[in-house]
Amino acid sequence: MSATSDVDLRAGELREAARCLVAQPLVAAEHHDEEFVLIRRHRQQLDQWFTQRFGYRLQVTADTARLVKTTSIVRNRPLWTATVQPRPFGISEYLTLALVLAAVVSGPSVISLRDLIEEVRGAAAEAGVQVGIEPSDRRALVTALRWMIAHGLATELHERIDEYAHDAEADAVLAIRPDRVAMLPLPVLAQAETAEQLLERSSASGSARTWMRARILEEPVVYRSDFDADEWSELRRRLGEEAAFFDEMFGLHIEARAEGVMAVDPGGELSDVRFPQTGTVGHAALLLADRLAQGNGAALERDAVVELVADLAAEHRSYWSQLADNPDRLTDEALALLADHRLVELDGDEVIVLPAAARYALDVSHAEVTML
């Protein structure tokens, strides 16, 4: 193998490992065996890259890799359930997951479901919250445990925890990985007593350059209004260097316009929620983005958007699911998808169209001038 081939092979391995860590900040070897081998092989270079360029910290053990992202608080990045049709965690599920993690972080490594429930109640009492045994409470516990199993924090040894959602007397046996659980919390959590303090401490950490770079990586798009004048000027001046970093580490392309900057993944694999996407909501959202972009950025009232969606549903009803018969619900889901990707902003009943929506216009009648 030639020297050039060796260099290309190493570059490809580094890129694959870096992409895995960004998409899956907790990498369990048994779930990502090939990627974990690459992370272990190149951990020093990866740690240097993430530390110097993004202010992140990489921790690698014999069978686990954890990328700690503390530079920037992402605007909207929920946990997703480990179900056939994943959905964002609800508030009760977040609370239950936090209580379970607090209950098992000190061990034991093997525990019955009944004993775990008692530990969770103890953690809840210490935190001043209540945990019930209603079906909704049991479903939240099962959702939390399923997430832990999917991410290598726990394993079912006997019976299935799913039964507990329907039967309060059901039991199971779980193997817990307290060492991995201990890797989850961010360092700033130990220094913050309120959500406001957590946000303040996180936004204050790291340099302005690493903070801006992390925003570009973690957000679907960043706008000029997200930065002050000096930050925006600095970002524009270094766009060529930033584009080289993103290409080298992740194979991402920087798309820059006067209104903002976007890191584009040609393979569409790094985002937890893809757009455009298939299905009724995805199709409706894409067509709605086109209709909204035709308004030249004018804000609309939600009722007007519902009318647009109703017209689209009537036009495409033969291809869409029964959701097309409920324009109100379809509007809410389509707008939520567009807001997640920062194509619109929702302010009460007002829908504010953001500049990136024009990227999905079906009839582009003007040329954008890149800043690169």
PEBELBEL-V981890 format. One line per field, one symbol per residue. phi: phi as a letter, one per 40 degrees, with the letter a starting at -180 (. if undefined). psi: psi as a letter, one per 30 degrees, with the letter a starting at -180 (. if undefined). burial: # if it has 9 or more other ideal C-beta (glycine too) atoms within 8 Angstrom, else .. A space follows every 50 residues. Layout:
phi = ???
psi = ???
burial = ???
This chain:
phi = .ccccccccccccccccccccccbcbbcdcbbccccdccccbccccccdc cccbgcbbbbbcaabbccbbcacccabccbccbdbdaccccccccccccc cccbccgccbaccccccccccccccccgbbbcbcdcccccccdccccccc bgcaacbagbcdcccbbcccbabbcbbdccdcccccdcccbbbbcccccc cccccgcccccccccccccdabbdccbccccccccccbcccccccccccb gcbcbbbccibbcbbdcgbcccbcacacgcccccccccdccccccfgccb cddccdcccccccccbdcbcccdccbdccccccccccccdcfcbbbbgcb bcccdccccbccbcbbbcbccc
psi = kleeeeeeeeeeeeeeeeeeeefifjjkeffieeeeeeeeegeeeeeeee eeffglkkkkaegkkjjjjgekjkejilkklilejklkkleeeeeeeeee eefffgllfkkleeeeeeeeeeeeeefglkkagleeeeeeeeeeeeeeef ggflkkekakfeffffjfflllkkkkieeeeffekkefeffkfleeeeee eeffklleeeeeeeeeefkekklefflleeeeeeeeegeeeeeeeeeeef gkkkjklffakkjkjefhffkfjlklllleeeeeeeeeeeeeffghgkkl leeeeeeeeeeeeeegefflaffffieeeeeeeeeeeeeeghflkkibgk jkkleffffgkfjjglkkjlf.
burial = .....#..###.##########..#####.##..##.###.##..##.## #.######.#...#########.......###......#..######.## ####......###..##.######......#.....#############. ####.#..#.#.###....#########.##.##...#...#....#### ###.#....##############...#...##.###.##..##.###.## .######..####.#....##...#.#..##############.#....# .#..##.###.##..#...#..##..#..##.###.########.#...# #######..##...........
